[in-house]
Amino acid sequence: MGVREDARRGGIDLSPWGKFDRGAWAVYPLLFHLLDVAALAGVVWDRYLTRGQRRMIAAGLGLTLAEARSLVMFIAGLHDLGKLSAFQEQEAYPWARVSDTLRADTRGWQRMPHERASMHSVLQLLAEAGYPADTSDSPGVLVAQILGGHHGRFLQVDIDGAAKVSRVNLALGGSAWQDLRRRYFALLRHLTGATMVPSDVSVPAAVLITGIGIIADRLASQRHYWLPKAQAPAFGAGEHFAQAVRDVPAVVEESGLARITLPQVPFTQAHGGLERPNALQASVIRQLAPVVGEKGAGILVVTDATGGGKSVTALEAARIFNACGDTAGILWLLPTMATTDAAYDLLEAYVAAHHPEHAPVSLVHSHSYDNTAYTDHRLAAHEPSTSDAYWPDSDDDEGRPAAGERPEERVTVPDGWLRGWDRALLAQFTVATHDQALMAALPVRFSALRMLALCGRTVIVDEVHALPPFMRQTLSRLLHWLGALGCPVVLLSATLPGHISEQLVRSYLDGAGHPPPATAHLDCRPSYPGWLYAAASDASLTRIDPAAADAHADRHRRRADIRLHPVRHPSCTDPEDTPARESRLERITQEIAPVARSGGCAAVYCATVADAQTTYTHLRTVLDWPDEGPDGQLLLLHARLPGHQREALTRRIRTALASAGERPGRLVVVTTTLLDMSLDIDVDVMVSDLAPLHTLLQRLGRLWRFDHIKRPDRLSGDHPRLIVLEPTDHRRRTLLPPAWRPLDSPFLPLATAAYLARRPEQPLTLPDDVQQLVEAVHGDADALARTDAALRRSHTLHQTRTRTEEHHSALHLVPAWHDTLSLSDLHRQNLHPREAATRLGAMPRRLLPVYRTPGGRLTLDAAGTRPLPEHRKPTTAQIRTILQHTLPVPAAWVAGRTRDHHIPASWRSHALLADLVLLPQDAGVPSRPVRFGRYRLQLDDTLGLVHAED
């Protein structure tokens, strides 16, 4: 029989199963599932992929766009061909329905993961169809590896070993099974029209095709999609495929994957009422658009002082890139959860200002459940009843909302399918932490899906200077891949050293096909303030018009001062015979007392949480607070507050200190690094512990940020001063407290103190002086290091530490695309996303403070009014509440946990709860610390988690 006959009613054996629902006892034919996935892959190609991605795949296959679409459908449909194997035996009920001919021909077959079986079995069939399959980089082998990678990890093909035809046939059943696999293969090829054999399969194209197949498989595996078809099946393969082609466009639309084009709106409407672009933004609009129109995608580096409008500049650049038609959407990456939450609000407002019918904006970081923009749909626990793998997949579909239900009324809130933990990156507009994107450059499961998600839109990497060497090395590799995939990138920074700018731009250009020797002569350092654009097509550079840069600097020029004050930190004990010195708390009190007395807004930045807690307690006690006292006028914000409390405080501070709205008459915020970056706030007075110079410059940008705000009379006519507290010993030498040393390379704060001490006592001119300051400490610091022997030793250790971090980062990176001979090279290491390190150091643990009542019940409050479910699975609302009460702690603090610190057994099956550690406090004496080995922890209502150590 031929493929035409096989497509008709009764033409081919449909008894092998692909999906089985234990609840409904429904069996879905494997062939129908393969055809569903093929049809969905075609719609994903049409409605999710951008023009640039389609062209990239077609060029990588050496085919036309139409031919490439058919081939992608064919490859996606083949993904589960390996289920025609011992896989069929794993469920007794559907196995009993398999035809007698097949059941009688198992012939000692062997069980193996069905993705590996698909890869091995299809290799012979591809060779028979004319695909070269004799080397690891031949098209047939790469297509087989794409099938093997549909569960997230590319597998090695041993052409002369396990994948040899004779061994495959022995392992996967007798001649009846071999013949059925061959007929399924031919039928899929016929129905998808994939008759052309690709001349090549490039590695970037293979990665994107794998991502398409994963999306299509997940959409087709949704129970609400296939179960009705299983209960009322088609009579033949041809009929089923025709119906699937009609049905699947609605499935993609329902998922939220279909891309939209934001309508053109005036600049004022798009950017929250800004009257006109500033000189920097106008130069991008005027100069970048024709260059992108001519040369296509590339990498744009924007440098400007804090508060200069870089966010709007990035959004305008993204609009220009997307307007050329090769990309659609925005992925905005930031360093911390607090900054991503702030950027989420900004991007959501930007998208909503265009009045789309529906344009999902997703928020992706490890604790986005704390953000009140998301609803409980995201946390819904799914009870899987579908069996289609030997080893249950941890990426089950989440519960589907009822028909017609929408999670929110806002058009920017993602629908249910896009809210999956590893699917939210697929939304057309996304805000995420750097870590979420950097995972794509690590050998973790489903890295191909992440890469597909990243490259279809403009990627904005904000606060690039905040990345330590370990993360910067990973970013370089990610930029290499984005360059290979033709993805436009925007890098933003207020304090970016020139050598880092050059490193990142050259990494991107290397991926785009311009290796370092060809770009060595290029000066990839942008002016400050200004921008530089490097085109992926020819590595040509375009810079901001000098007149525009001067105009922008003139408009934002201001005077500011950084004053270094030597103080004694409490960790330093002076000899008895030395004169008394001003302590850290005394200096802070002197600076903040006028605010408490006469009004104004101030920020006190502390190096550690312990310093912040001590400072807050001191200011609350020693200062005279008018009106109702310090409550509401003195706030403490740091990372070791429960999530719901931290988010509420952050939003309150962002609102109170924003450009618009009613400004409080008096507000003092004691914080750590949470308010350092990408927050549009303004204070009148600022005090900071010694920190690296780029951090101090970031903080300085929030001091007198808005021109229209009236300053207290005592400050009027003056220029802003950032008071920097330098911890010193009794000889006035910089002495970093022991608790500060793990925070960053000690050289950076030491060099900052040395540079500021040697600098003439005169105000800075911003933005003119910024780049010089940054280069002196964070660029080539050799000259500064030579001024002092101790500083020189510290600089040597700093360089060693930097190289070590870069080396450790490089150990785990995926290879450059041109060094990838086999797709399995992308998964040489078996890293789980929970274990993959995007930051150097031990991963923190999540602590859940609870109270144990006299009756033994666990509650979230000491009064016992909010009991926790201990003997049943938590509901969705309870899961959200539990997660919102957690906080991060160093893993060492809870290493000494005992049975009392274990979560209830009923929680262990939920992925977001399984790793929690309980902090069980006595409801009768909540102030009593809980012991974890030599560590004692206690949650204070105001101070947050208080830590002590034996």
C-alpha positions, 0 to 999 in steps of 0.5 A, spaced: 500 500 500 502 507 498 501 513 502 495 515 499 491 509 501 494 509 508 491 516 509 484 513 507 479 510 512 482 503 514 488 504 510 493 504 516 494 501 523 491 506 528 491 502 534 498 504 537 497 509 542 500 516 543 496 519 549 492 515 555 487 519 560 486 514 566 480 519 568 476 518 562 479 511 560 481 515 553 486 512 548 488 517 543 492 514 537 499 515 536 499 517 529 493 522 530 498 526 535 504 526 530 499 529 525 496 534 530 503 536 532 505 537 525 499 541 523 501 546 530 508 546 527 505 550 521 501 555 525 507 556 530 511 558 523 505 562 521 503 566 527 509 565 532 515 566 528 517 572 526 520 574 519 527 574 521 526 567 524 523 564 518 528 566 514 534 564 518 531 557 518 530 557 511 537 559 509 540 554 514 536 549 511 538 551 504 530 551 502 525 556 500 520 559 505 515 554 503 519 548 503 522 550 510 515 550 513 513 543 510 520 540 513 519 543 520 512 540 520 515 534 518 520 534 523 515 536 528 511 530 527 516 525 527 518 527 534 514 521 537 515 516 532 519 512 537 513 510 541 512 505 536 516 501 541 516 498 548 513 504 550 506 501 548 507 496 554 507 501 559 500 502 560 496 495 560 489 498 558 491 501 551 496 496 550 491 491 550 487 495 544 494 494 540 493 490 534 494 482 535 499 483 529 503 488 533 503 485 540 505 478 537 511 481 534 515 484 540 521 479 539 524 481 545 524 489 544 528 493 550 525 499 553 528 506 552 526 513 553 521 514 547 525 521 545 532 516 544 528 511 540 525 516 535 532 519 534 535 512 533 529 509 529 528 515 524 536 515 522 535 509 517 528 512 515 532 519 513 537 515 510 532 511 505 529 518 504 536 521 501 538 525 507 546 524 508 547 521 515 554 519 515 557 524 519 555 527 526 554 534 522 550 531 516 543 533 515 540 526 517 544 526 523 542 533 525 534 532 524 535 525 528 538 529 534 532 535 533 527 529 534 531 526 540 531 533 543 524 534 543 524 533 551 529 538 552 536 535 551 540 533 545 542 526 545 549 523 542 548 519 536 552 513 535 552 512 528 556 506 528 553 503 535 547 504 538 544 507 532 546 502 527 540 499 523 541 492 526 541 494 533 535 499 532 531 493 529 533 489 535 531 494 540 525 496 537 521 490 535 520 486 529 518 487 522 511 489 523 513 495 528 519 496 523 514 497 517 509 501 521 514 506 523 516 506 515 509 507 513 508 513 519 514 516 516 512 516 509 505 518 511 507 524 515 512 526 509 506 526 504 501 530 508 506 535 510 509 536 503 516 535 505 519 532 499 525 536 499 531 534 502 535 540 505 542 541 503 544 543 510 542 543 517 545 549 520 546 549 528 542 555 529 536 553 525 536 546 528 536 550 535 530 554 532 526 548 529 527 544 536 524 550 539 518 550 534 517 542 535 517 543 543 511 548 543 507 544 538 508 538 542 506 542 548 500 545 545 498 538 542 498 535 549 493 539 552 488 534 555 482 539 553 485 539 546 486 531 544 481 528 549 475 530 545 478 528 539 480 521 542 472 520 544 470 522 537 476 520 533 476 521 525 476 515 521 483 516 517 489 519 517 487 524 512 481 526 515 484 527 521 490 531 519 485 536 515 481 537 521 487 538 525 489 544 520 482 547 521 482 546 528 489 548 530 489 556 529 484 557 534 489 553 539 495 558 537 490 564 538 488 561 545 495 560 547 497 567 546 502 566 542 500 569 536 504 575 535 501 582 534 503 589 531 503 595 535 499 600 532 503 607 531 502 612 536 505 619 537 511 619 542 507 623 547 502 617 548 507 611 548 511 614 553 506 617 559 505 624 556 512 626 555 512 632 551 518 630 546 524 626 545 530 629 549 536 630 544 539 623 545 532 619 544 531 624 538 538 622 535 536 615 535 530 616 532 533 620 527 539 616 525 538 609 527 532 608 523 535 609 516 541 605 518 537 599 521 532 599 514 539 598 510 543 594 514 538 590 519 539 588 526 545 589 530 547 591 537 546 598 540 550 600 546 546 606 550 550 610 555 547 616 559 547 618 566 542 615 571 535 619 570 537 621 562 531 617 559 535 611 557 529 606 558 525 611 553 531 610 548 531 603 549 523 602 547 524 607 541 530 603 539 526 597 539 520 600 535 525 601 530 528 594 530 521 591 530 519 596 524 524 593 519 519 586 520 524 581 522 522 581 529 516 583 533 516 584 541 521 586 547 524 582 552 527 587 557 532 584 562 534 587 569 539 584 574 534 584 580 527 582 582 525 589 584 528 592 578 524 587 574 517 589 578 519 596 576 520 595 569 514 591 568 510 596 570 513 601 565 513 596 559 506 594 561 504 601 560 508 602 554 504 596 551 497 598 553 498 605 551 498 603 544 491 600 545 492 593 542 486 588 543 490 583 547 498 583 548 501 579 553 506 582 558 509 577 562 514 577 568 519 572 569 523 571 575 524 566 581 519 570 585 514 573 580 508 570 584 510 576 589 508 581 584 500 583 585 500 584 577 499 576 577 493 572 579 493 565 582 492 562 575 499 562 574 500 557 581 494 552 579 497 545 581 495 540 575 493 533 577 496 529 571 492 524 568 495 523 561 501 518 561 505 518 555 512 517 557 516 512 562 519 518 566 514 523 568 515 529 565 516 535 570 513 540 565 506 538 565 501 543 563 497 547 568 490 547 569 486 550 563 481 556 565 474 555 564 471 557 557 471 564 556 475 566 562 480 571 562 485 571 568 485 579 568 481 584 565 487 588 562 489 586 555 497 586 557 496 580 562 498 573 559 493 567 558 493 561 562 498 557 557 503 563 557 504 563 565 507 556 565 514 557 568 518 556 562 513 558 557 512 565 560 519 567 556 515 566 549 510 572 551 511 577 545 513 582 551 517 580 557 520 583 563 525 578 566 531 578 570 538 577 567 538 570 570 532 567 566 535 569 559 542 567 561 540 560 562 539 559 554 547 559 554 547 554 559 546 546 558 540 546 561 534 542 559 529 546 554 535 551 553 533 551 545 526 553 547 529 559 551 533 561 545 527 561 540 523 565 545 529 570 546 531 571 539 524 573 536 524 580 539 528 586 541 532 584 547 534 590 552 539 588 557 539 593 562 544 595 568 549 591 564 555 594 569 551 590 574 553 584 572 559 581 575 565 577 571 561 570 572 555 573 569 558 577 564 562 571 561 555 568 560 552 574 557 558 574 552 556 567 550 549 569 549 550 575 545 554 571 541 548 566 539 543 572 539 548 575 533 548 568 530 540 568 530 540 575 527 536 578 534 537 585 535 540 587 542 540 594 546 545 594 552 543 600 557 548 602 562 550 609 566 557 606 568 559 602 563 567 601 562 569 601 555 573 595 555 566 591 557 563 595 552 568 592 547 568 585 549 560 585 549 559 588 542 565 583 539 562 577 542 555 579 538 559 580 532 563 574 532 556 570 533 554 574 527 560 571 522 565 577 524 570 573 528 575 577 533 581 578 528 576 582 523 573 586 528 580 588 532 581 594 529 574 597 531 573 602 536 567 599 540 566 604 545 560 609 545 561 616 547 558 618 554 553 620 554 551 617 547 550 611 543 554 606 538 550 601 533 554 595 530 550 592 524 550 584 524 550 584 517 557 588 516 560 590 522 559 597 521 559 602 526 554 608 527 555 613 532 551 619 535 551 625 532 556 629 536 552 635 536 546 631 539 551 628 544 553 635 546 546 638 546 543 632 551 549 633 556 548 641 556 540 639 558 542 634 563 548 638 566 548 639 573 553 639 579 553 634 585 558 632 590 561 626 593 563 627 600 568 622 603 567 621 611 571 617 615 568 613 620 568 608 625 564 601 624 562 598 630 566 592 628 572 596 629 575 596 636 580 602 637 586 601 642 584 604 649 589 610 648 587 613 641 582 619 641 575 618 640 572 618 633 566 619 630 562 613 629 558 610 623 551 611 626 553 618 629 554 621 622 548 618 619 544 621 625 547 628 624 545 627 617 538 625 618 536 629 624 534 635 620 530 631 615 526 628 622 526 635 625 524 639 619 522 635 613 524 632 606 526 625 603 532 621 605 535 615 603 540 611 607 544 605 603 547 600 608 552 595 606 549 589 609 542 587 612 545 587 619 547 594 618 540 596 615 537 593 621 541 596 626 541 603 623 533 603 622 533 601 630 538 607 632 534 612 628 528 610 630 530 611 637 535 617 638 531 622 633 525 626 635 520 624 630 514 629 630 506 628 629 505 620 629 512 618 631 517 614 626 511 609 624 510 611 616 516 616 616 521 611 617 521 605 613 526 599 612 527 595 606 531 590 605 532 583 601 530 579 608 523 581 609 517 576 607 516 577 599 509 580 600 512 585 605 518 587 601 513 588 595 508 592 598 514 597 601 518 597 594 511 600 591 510 604 597 517 608 596 516 608 588 510 611 589 512 616 594 518 618 591 516 618 584 516 624 579 508 625 579 504 625 585 503 627 592 510 627 595 510 626 603 513 631 607 518 627 611 520 620 609 527 616 611 528 610 607 533 605 610 535 600 605 541 596 602 542 595 594 534 594 593 533 601 591 540 601 587 538 600 579 532 602 574 528 605 580 525 612 578 525 615 585 528 622 588 531 624 595 533 630 598 538 627 602 543 621 601 547 617 606 551 611 603 556 606 606 562 605 602 561 602 595 564 601 588 564 607 585 559 605 579 554 604 585 555 610 588 554 614 581 548 610 580 545 612 587 547 619 586 543 619 580 537 619 585 539 625 589 535 631 586 533 627 580 527 631 578 528 639 577 521 641 578 521 638 586 521 644 591 527 642 596 527 644 603 529 651 604 535 649 608 538 646 601 535 651 596 540 654 592 545 648 594 547 642 590 546 635 592 551 632 596 552 624 597 555 623 604 559 616 603 561 613 610 568 610 609 570 605 615 577 606 617 581 604 623 584 608 628 590 610 623 585 613 618 586 607 613 580 604 610 578 598 613 572 594 610 568 590 616 569 582 615 561 582 613 562 586 607 568 582 604 564 577 601 559 582 598 564 584 592 571 584 590 574 588 596 579 592 591 573 596 588 571 599 595 578 600 597 580 603 590 573 608 590 575 610 597 583 612 595 580 615 588 575 620 592 580 621 597 585 623 592 580 627 588 580 635 589 575 637 593 570 640 588 563 638 585 563 633 580 560 635 573 555 630 571 555 627 566 561 630 563 565 627 569 562 620 569 566 616 564 573 618 567 571 616 574 568 609 572 574 608 568 579 610 573 576 605 578 573 599 574 577 600 567 584 600 567 586 601 574 593 600 574 595 607 575 591 608 581 593 601 584 600 603 583 599 609 588 599 604 594 602 598 596 596 595 599 592 597 594 596 594 589 596 587 592 588 588 593 588 589 585 592 583 584 587 579 588 582 583 584 584 581 577 586 574 579 578 573 582 576 576 575 579 571 571 577 565 576 570 567 575 570 568 568 574 561 568 568 558 572 563 561 568 566 558 561 566 551 564 559 551 564 557 555 557 554 552 551 559 552 545 559 557 540 555 556 534 561 555 530 564 550 534 558 546 535 559 539 531 554 535 534 547 538 537 549 534 543 555 538 544 550 543 547 548 538 552 555 535 554 553 537 561 547 534 565 545 541 568 538 542 571 535 549 571 535 549 579 542 547 579 545 551 573 549 557 576 548 564 573 551 567 579 557 565 582 556 562 589 551 558 593 544 558 591 540 561 597 534 557 600 527 559 601 525 560 608 518 560 610 517 563 617 511 560 621 508 559 628 507 553 632 501 554 636 500 550 643 496 545 640 501 544 635 498 547 629 502 551 624 500 558 622 502 564 618 501 569 624 502 568 632 495 569 633 493 563 630 488 566 625 491 563 619 492 556 619 496 552 614 494 546 611 498 540 613 495 534 612 492 536 605 494 539 598 494 547 599 489 550 594 492 555 589 490 561 593 494 558 599 500 556 595 500 564 593 500 566 600 505 561 602 510 563 597 509 571 599 511 569 606 517 566 604 524 570 604 531 568 601 537 566 606 544 563 605 544 556 604 549 555 610 544 558 615 539 552 614 544 547 613 543 545 620 535 544 619 532 538 623 525 534 622 522 540 625 524 545 619 521 540 614 515 542 610 508 538 611 509 531 607 502 534 603 506 540 600 512 536 597 509 534 590 508 541 589 515 544 585 514 551 588 513 548 595 518 542 595 524 546 597 522 550 602 525 550 609 520 552 615 522 557 621 517 554 626 517 560 631 513 559 638 506 562 637 507 564 645 514 567 645 515 569 638 521 573 639 525 567 641 530 565 636 529 558 632 536 554 632 539 551 626 546 548 628 550 554 630 545 559 627 539 563 630 534 566 626 528 570 628 522 574 624 521 581 627 515 584 624 519 590 622 526 588 622 525 582 618 529 576 619 534 577 624 540 573 624 545 571 630 551 566 630 554 562 635 
